[in-house]
Amino acid sequence: MPLNEKTDPEMAYRRGYQDGASEMLQAIERFLDPAAQRIARRWIKQDINGWRLKAMLGRPPTWRLNELDASDVTQNRNA
């Protein structure tokens, strides 16, 4: 039987996490460079959405966010 997001506390938490991440990105998007925007969007649309729907991992995946550090270092090196 599939989990119901409206009655299952864990699924409601995961849905809220994804919604909060999306809202946070919308709030800060104009301050990010285009590469960081793409990374953050992919993190939300692919990683967080997959985590929410599959409910296999105990916490949201953050490995893609390491790309933000790499892109920041590359930009600082080129400046």
N, C-alpha and C positions, 0 to 999 in steps of 0.2 A: 504494500500500500504506500503510495507516494506521500511524502511529508507535506503538510498544509502550512503555508507561510503565515496564515492568519491565526492559527491556533498553536503551532509549535514554537516555543520560545527561541530555540536555536535558529530556526529558519527566519523568524522575524528579526533577530539580531543581525543575521547575515544580510538580509534585505536592507535593513537600516544602515549597515556599514557601507554597502554599495551606494546607497542614496547619498549618504554623507560624503563619501569620497567624490562623487559626481558634483555635488554642490560646492565642495571645497575647490575643486578644479575650476569650476565656473567662476568662482570668486577671485582666483589668483591667475587665471589664464592669461590675462593681458600683460602680466608682469614676466611671463616666461618666454624664453626664446622658442622658436618653432620646433626645434629638436626636442626640447623638454616637454612641450605640449604634446607631441606625438607619443613620446614615451609614456606620459601620464595617461593619455587616452587609451593606449593599448593596455596598460596595467588595469584600468577600470573595466574596459570592454571585454578583455580576454581573461585576465588572471582572476580578478575579483568576481566577475560574473560566473566563471567556471567554478570557483571556490564556493560561491553561493548555491549554485544549482546542484553540484555533485555532492556537496557536504562530506567530502572525504578527508580533508585536512582539518586539523584542529584550529588553525589560525590562517588568516589570509596570506597568500604568497607575496613576498616582497622582493624576490630576486631581480625582477625587472627594474626596480627602482635603483639598483646599483648602476644601471646605465646612466642615470642622471649624474652621478658622481664622475663617471668617465667622460661624459660630454662636457662637464664643467671644467675638468682638468685640461682637456684638449683645448677648450676656448681660452683658458688662462695662459696656456703655453704659447698659443698663437698670437696673443695680444702684445 
